[in-house]
């Protein structure tokens, strides 16, 4: 199931990856959407390529994309696209960025692809069929002790205006985990948890295109994902906590303790 859709998603990710590789280190136009939220010509060109490929194959589907916004055609099938996850990294020449493409059908994400063109790593999953990195199955780590866990996180674009809760939670995780990494691309971070490179991940201030594909890949690799309240994951939640089952539970405990009144 979804064979045609996953082929189209792969094609779109590959084409976008070629554009990003060609422009990497050659960015000329950078504009700001917020104080620290930027967009480059690479975001725009990558997005146009992905949307054109998907629209050509599935003209009746809706599209929700970071730069273009929402193009509504029908409520049942929505492609959720981040044409350049890690724009700040890209603009600074830091090679940790990718393309994220997910398909949501009847409010459930059924496939996801995250492609890092610099490293040539293609993460993908179809619901019920497992998770893969460049065609090989991947699984979350089997780390049990939180003291042995390597975690990933990210900071919201609003951190300059309101950093208190972010710092409190970061402090709570730092003193419990073995290490913390902040690499700057949520979609890839989630895939790293799926591949066992990280044991857990959390972030707030997110948009659907940040997590839709990566969260499915994570869950198909045996991981768990939810929001900061411990509720079920949805790409339309602004918070996410994800990890292997043991680390996920431990992270939830830290979040509960670090929350106001905890």
Helices and strands as residue ranges (DSSP letters): H 3-23, E 30-32, E 38-40, H 41-57, E 62-65, E 69-71, E 77-85, H 87-92, E 98-105, E 108-116, E 121-126, E 131-133, E 136-137, G 146-148, E 150-153, H 164-174, E 179-181, H 186-194, E 200-204, H 208-220, E 224-226, E 239-243, H 245-258
